[in-house]
Amino acid sequence: MRLLRTSRRLLAPAGTLAAALAAAGCTTDTLEVSNPDVITANAVTNAAGATALRNGVLRDFTVVYSGTQDGFIVNTGNLADEITATDTFFDRLLPNERKIDPNLPNQDTYYTNLHRARSGAARAIRAWAQLKPTSRDSLAELYSVRGFTEDFFGETYCSGVPFSDEVDGAIVYGDPQTTTQIFTRAVASFDSALAAATTDQNRHLAAIGKGRALLNLGQFAQAATAVANVPLTYRYQLFHSAATAGQNNGVWNGTAVPSARYMPSNNEGTNGYNYLQTPVDPRMPWQASTRVGFDGSTRNMPTQLKYPLQSSPSTLADGIEARLITLEARLQGGTQADRDAVFAGLNTLRATAITPAMAALEGSAPTTQAAAVDQFFRERAAWLWLTGHRLGDMRRLIRQYQRPANTVFPIGPVATRAGSTYGTDVNFPIPFVESNNPKAQGGCIDRNA
């Protein structure tokens, strides 16, 4: 009897998929026990089974996005300049130092969790389309979840990630995908979501996801078109709870507890952004503390207040991001009129997207394109702080704006580890767990931006 958990389906990357299916195939009287959170594969033949699959997918997606201390927000922020590791394990120290080894167990777990959410969404989509074909809006949400996981792979990893699947108990191994192919795949998922959506809630979610993927492809005008109808007040959140550790907000768990393994960064390296400003920028709330890091030597760690509680929700997509996409597309025009319009748009956000309103940016619009790009990405980093956007944006600054990597990513001595200096990584390598895929023996196609 093959078992399928509603909260943790046996759908993982190829490196773990075979082992999971083999274990699930064991059938003995000892193993065949009744468990209220486990359903048989045969049970997914009705609407209730499809709903159970959907609920499990949403849970898995929340876990990998913001539900563990090593989820998407924290893990990518650690390689970027938002978060600093205060740990003793290389699993967290090496990504922070831009020297990532593909044989780090923690990175295997993150990669597996991201594939679990993606492949679970694919299976739930098939079941939902067959068993609840008239419930189109929930199907749209599943397509969006799949699209976001695909986009996250493109933003997190080097070129060469394969996408395997499990169909009728058999593994279908995926071929390595280029970064362009990965983001194109995400756009297709969001297009499917838009075609299925019947409410603005899921229509706007898919639109922002599509706009994000199109930005990553450098298709700025198309990205602006995708988000044109998203209102500033729109917000799609993922919810957490203090009930169990698995339901906690992972950013809180990783950065705000005593002896935390991470802390919010400020001026990381010699060129990281000054996120922890005084007076406090309300988009990036924080406070001083006397906490000591997990390493026992990092002291007086600042505490981020964007997620002040175990149960703080996390925002996946909102109208602010939609407006930022529109403004970045306008910036591509390269004229002073375009720079003036973007400057005015950034000030409009400061006046309308937060309460109380923020003061306008000082002075007038930049008069050079390079300065306008600098200003725009600083504002974008502030609005989207600790939401998992920063690594993708830093990689875009290299890929689309031709910025040298050593002007974008932290460089120089690592403040939290004496004697260590930052390396040159700008993305994560494909972890060792994928090596069981016979089509993906070469690892990364390209480790550059």
C-alpha positions in Angstrom: 0.0 0.0 0.0 1.5 3.3 -1.0 0.9 6.0 1.6 0.6 9.7 0.8 0.8 12.2 3.7 -1.5 15.2 3.4 1.2 17.4 4.9 4.3 15.8 3.5 3.8 14.0 0.2 6.3 11.6 -1.2 7.1 13.9 -4.0 10.7 15.1 -3.9 13.5 15.8 -6.3 15.0 12.9 -8.2 17.7 12.5 -5.6 15.2 11.6 -2.9 12.2 10.6 -4.9 13.4 7.1 -5.5 14.1 6.4 -1.9 10.8 7.9 -0.8 8.9 5.8 -3.3 10.7 2.6 -2.3 10.0 3.2 1.4 6.4 3.9 0.6 6.2 0.7 -1.3 6.9 -1.5 1.8 3.8 -3.4 2.8 3.8 -5.4 6.0 1.2 -5.9 8.7 3.4 -4.0 11.1 3.5 -0.9 8.9 -0.1 -0.8 8.0 -1.4 1.3 10.9 -4.2 3.7 11.0 -3.0 7.3 11.1 -5.5 10.3 10.8 -3.0 12.5 8.8 -2.2 9.8 6.2 -4.3 8.8 3.3 -3.8 6.1 0.7 -3.1 7.0 -2.9 -6.4 5.2 -3.8 -8.2 7.7 -1.6 -7.4 10.5 -4.0 -10.2 9.6 -6.2 -12.8 12.1 -4.9 -13.2 15.7 -4.2 -12.2 15.3 -0.5 -8.9 13.6 -1.5 -8.1 16.4 -3.9 -8.8 19.0 -1.2 -6.5 17.1 1.2 -3.7 17.2 -1.5 -4.3 21.0 -2.0 -4.1 21.7 1.7 -0.9 19.7 2.0 0.7 21.6 -0.9 -0.2 25.0 0.7 1.4 23.8 4.0 4.5 22.6 2.2 4.8 25.8 0.3 4.5 27.9 3.5 7.2 25.8 5.2 9.7 26.2 2.4 9.0 29.9 1.9 8.9 31.2 5.5 8.2 28.3 7.8 11.7 27.1 8.7 14.8 29.0 9.8 16.4 27.8 6.6 13.6 28.5 4.2 13.6 30.6 1.1 13.5 34.0 2.8 16.4 33.2 5.2 18.5 31.1 3.0 18.6 33.5 0.1 18.9 36.5 2.4 22.0 34.8 3.9 23.8 34.6 0.5 22.6 38.1 -0.2 23.2 41.1 2.1 20.1 40.9 4.2 21.1 38.2 6.7 24.3 37.1 8.4 25.0 33.7 9.8 25.9 33.5 13.5 26.1 29.8 13.5 28.9 27.2 13.9 27.8 24.9 11.0 29.2 25.3 7.5 25.7 24.7 6.2 24.9 28.3 7.1 28.4 29.9 7.3 29.5 29.0 3.8 26.4 30.4 2.0 26.9 33.6 4.0 30.5 33.8 2.9 29.8 33.1 -0.7 31.7 29.8 -0.7 28.9 27.2 -1.1 29.7 23.5 -1.3 27.1 21.2 -3.0 27.5 18.7 -0.2 25.9 20.6 2.6 23.0 18.6 4.3 21.1 21.8 5.1 21.1 22.7 1.5 19.9 19.3 0.5 16.9 19.8 2.8 16.0 23.2 1.4 16.3 21.9 -2.2 14.2 18.9 -1.3 11.5 21.0 0.4 11.3 23.3 -2.6 10.9 20.4 -5.0 8.4 18.8 -2.7 6.2 21.9 -2.9 6.6 22.1 -6.6 6.0 18.4 -7.4 3.2 18.3 -4.9 1.5 21.2 -6.6 1.9 19.4 -10.0 0.2 16.3 -8.6 -2.6 18.3 -6.9 -3.2 20.2 -10.1 -3.8 16.9 -11.9 -6.1 15.6 -9.2 -8.0 18.9 -8.9 -8.5 19.2 -12.7 -9.9 15.7 -12.7 -11.9 15.6 -9.5 -13.1 19.2 -8.9 -13.1 20.7 -12.4 -15.6 23.4 -11.6 -13.6 24.8 -8.7 -11.4 26.8 -10.9 -10.2 29.4 -8.4 -8.5 27.0 -6.1 -6.9 25.4 -9.2 -5.5 28.8 -10.1 -3.9 29.1 -6.6 -2.2 25.7 -7.1 -0.8 26.8 -10.5 0.5 30.0 -8.8 2.2 28.0 -6.0 3.9 25.9 -8.7 4.9 29.0 -10.5 6.4 30.6 -7.4 8.4 27.5 -6.6 9.8 27.5 -10.2 10.6 31.1 -10.0 12.4 30.5 -6.6 14.6 27.8 -8.3 15.6 30.3 -10.9 16.4 33.0 -8.3 18.2 30.6 -5.9 20.2 28.3 -8.1 22.8 28.2 -10.8 21.7 27.3 -14.3 21.0 23.6 -14.7 18.2 22.7 -12.2 16.2 19.6 -13.5 12.5 19.2 -12.8 11.6 15.6 -12.2 8.1 14.3 -11.5 6.3 11.1 -10.2 3.5 9.8 -12.4 1.6 6.7 -11.5 4.4 5.6 -9.1 7.2 6.0 -11.6 9.9 8.6 -11.6 10.1 10.8 -14.8 13.6 12.3 -14.6 13.9 15.9 -15.7 16.6 17.4 -17.9 18.8 20.3 -16.6 17.1 23.6 -17.4 18.8 26.9 -18.2 17.9 29.9 -16.1 15.9 31.3 -19.0 14.0 28.0 -19.3 13.3 28.0 -15.6 11.8 31.4 -15.6 9.9 30.7 -18.8 8.5 27.7 -17.1 7.3 29.8 -14.2 5.6 32.3 -16.6 3.7 29.4 -18.2 2.5 28.3 -14.7 1.3 31.8 -13.9 -0.5 32.0 -17.3 -2.3 28.8 -16.4 -3.3 30.4 -13.1 -4.6 33.5 -14.8 -6.7 31.3 -17.2 -8.2 29.4 -14.3 -8.7 32.3 -11.8 -12.3 33.5 -11.1 -11.6 35.9 -8.3 -9.3 39.0 -8.0 -7.5 37.4 -5.1 -6.0 34.7 -7.2 -5.9 36.7 -10.4 -3.7 39.3 -8.7 -1.5 36.7 -7.2 -0.8 35.1 -10.5 -0.3 38.5 -12.1 2.4 39.5 -9.6 4.1 36.1 -9.9 4.1 36.5 -13.7 5.5 40.0 -13.4 8.3 38.8 -11.1 9.3 36.0 -13.5 9.2 38.3 -16.5 11.5 40.8 -14.6 13.9 37.9 -14.1 13.8 37.3 -17.9 14.4 41.0 -18.6 11.1 41.4 -20.2 10.2 44.7 -18.5 7.3 46.0 -20.6 5.6 42.6 -20.5 6.1 42.5 -16.7 4.5 46.0 -16.3 1.5 44.8 -18.4 1.1 41.7 -16.3 0.7 43.7 -13.1 -1.2 46.7 -14.5 -4.5 45.9 -12.8 -3.2 45.0 -9.4 -4.3 47.6 -6.8 -1.9 49.0 -4.3 -3.9 47.6 -1.4 -3.7 44.0 -2.6 -1.8 41.5 -0.4 -1.5 37.7 -0.4 -0.1 36.4 2.9 1.0 33.0 4.3 0.1 32.4 7.9 2.0 30.9 10.8 1.2 29.8 14.3 2.8 29.4 17.7 1.2 26.0 18.1 4.1 23.8 16.9 7.7 24.5 15.8 6.8 23.5 12.3 4.2 26.2 12.1 6.4 29.0 13.5 7.5 31.9 11.3 10.9 30.8 10.2 12.4 34.3 9.9 11.4 34.9 13.5 12.8 31.5 14.5 16.1 32.1 12.7 16.8 35.7 13.7 14.8 36.8 16.8 15.2 34.0 19.4 18.0 33.7 22.0 21.2 32.2 20.5 19.8 32.7 17.0 21.7 31.2 14.1 21.2 34.3 12.0 20.8 38.1 12.4 19.7 40.9 10.1 22.7 42.4 8.3 23.7 46.0 8.1 26.5 47.2 5.7 27.6 43.5 5.2 31.0 43.3 3.8 32.2 46.6 2.5 29.3 47.3 0.2 26.1 45.8 1.7 23.0 48.0 2.1 22.5 49.9 5.4 19.2 48.2 6.3 19.3 49.0 10.0 19.1 52.7 9.9 18.8 55.2 12.7 16.2 56.7 12.9 14.5 53.4 11.9 13.1 53.2 8.4 9.5 51.9 9.1 9.8 49.5 6.1 12.8 47.8 7.9 11.9 47.9 11.6 14.5 46.7 14.1 15.8 47.2 17.6 19.1 46.8 19.4 19.5 43.9 21.8 22.1 42.2 24.0 21.5 38.7 22.4 24.4 36.5 21.7 24.5 34.4 18.5 24.6 30.6 18.4 28.4 30.8 17.9 28.7 32.3 21.3 30.9 35.2 20.1 28.6 37.4 18.0 27.2 39.8 20.6 24.6 42.6 20.7 22.7 41.2 17.8 20.1 43.5 16.3 16.6 42.1 16.2 14.4 42.5 13.1 10.8 43.5 14.0 9.2 42.8 10.6 8.3 39.4 12.0 8.1 40.0 15.8 6.2 36.9 16.7 6.2 33.1 16.2 2.8 33.6 14.5 3.7 36.6 12.3 2.3 36.2 8.8 4.6 36.6 5.7 3.7 38.4 2.5 4.3 36.5 -0.7 3.0 39.2 -3.1 1.4 42.6 -2.8 0.4 45.7 -4.6 3.6 47.5 -3.6 5.6 44.9 -5.5 3.3 45.4 -8.5 4.0 49.2 -8.4 7.7 48.6 -8.2 7.6 46.3 -11.2 5.8 49.1 -13.2 8.3 51.7 -12.1 11.3 49.5 -13.0 9.8 49.0 -16.5 9.5 52.8 -16.9 13.1 53.2 -15.8 14.2 51.2 -18.8 13.3 54.2 -21.1 16.5 55.8 -20.0 15.4 59.4 -20.5 15.3 62.2 -17.9 11.5 62.2 -18.3 11.6 58.5 -17.4 13.8 59.1 -14.4 11.6 61.9 -13.2 8.5 59.7 -13.5 10.2 56.9 -11.5 11.3 59.4 -8.8 7.7 60.7 -8.5 6.4 57.1 -8.4 8.8 56.2 -5.5 7.6 59.2 -3.6 4.0 58.3 -4.3 4.7 54.9 -2.7 6.2 56.6 0.4 3.1 58.8 0.7 0.4 56.1 0.1 1.8 52.6 0.8 2.6 52.9 4.5 1.0 54.5 7.5 2.0 57.0 8.6 3.3 58.3 5.4 7.1 58.6 4.9 8.9 61.8 4.0 9.7 62.1 0.3 13.1 61.3 -1.1 15.5 64.2 -0.8 16.2 66.5 -3.7 15.1 65.7 -7.2 15.4 62.8 -9.6 18.9 61.5 -10.5 20.3 62.9 -13.7 22.2 59.8 -14.7 20.8 56.3 -15.4 23.4 54.7 -13.1 22.3 56.9 -10.2 18.6 56.3 -10.9 19.2 52.5 -10.9 21.1 52.8 -7.6 18.2 54.7 -6.0 15.5 52.5 -7.4 17.1 49.3 -6.1 17.7 50.8 -2.7 14.1 51.7 -2.4 13.0 48.3 -3.7 15.3 46.6 -1.1 13.6 48.6 1.6 10.0 47.9 0.5 10.8 44.2 0.0 13.1 43.6 2.9 13.1 40.0 4.2 10.6 38.8 1.7 12.9 36.7 -0.4 13.4 39.2 -3.3 16.9 40.4 -2.6 19.1 37.6 -4.0 17.1 37.6 -7.3 17.5 41.4 -7.5 21.2 41.3 -6.9 21.6 38.7 -9.6 19.5 40.9 -11.9 21.8 43.8 -11.2 24.6 41.7 -12.6 22.7 40.0 -15.4 20.5 42.9 -16.7 22.3 46.0 -15.5 25.9 44.8 -16.1 27.0 45.6 -12.6 30.2 43.7 -11.6 29.5 41.1 -8.9 32.0 42.6 -6.5 30.0 45.8 -6.5 26.7 44.0 -5.7 27.5 41.2 -3.3 29.4 41.5 0.0 33.1 41.5 -0.3 36.1 41.8 2.1 36.6 40.4 5.6 33.7 38.5 7.2 32.9 40.3 10.4 31.4 37.3 12.2 34.2 34.9 11.4 37.7 36.1 12.1 40.2 35.4 9.3 37.6 34.6 6.7 36.9 36.6 3.6 33.9 36.5 1.2 34.2 34.3 -1.9 32.7 34.8 -5.3 29.4 32.8 -5.4 26.3 34.6 -6.6 24.0 31.7 -6.5 23.6 28.2 -5.0 25.0 25.1 -6.7 22.7 22.2 -7.3 23.0 20.0 -4.2 24.4 16.5 -4.1 21.0 15.1 -3.5 20.2 15.6 -7.2 23.1 13.3 -8.3 20.8 10.3 -8.4 19.2 11.8 -11.5 21.0 10.1 -14.4 20.2 13.2 -16.6 21.8 15.7 -14.2 25.2 14.3 -13.5 27.0 17.5 -14.5 25.6 19.7 -11.8 25.5 23.4 -12.7 25.5 24.4 -16.4 26.7 27.9 -15.4 27.7 29.3 -11.9 27.6 32.9 -13.1 24.7 35.3 -12.6 
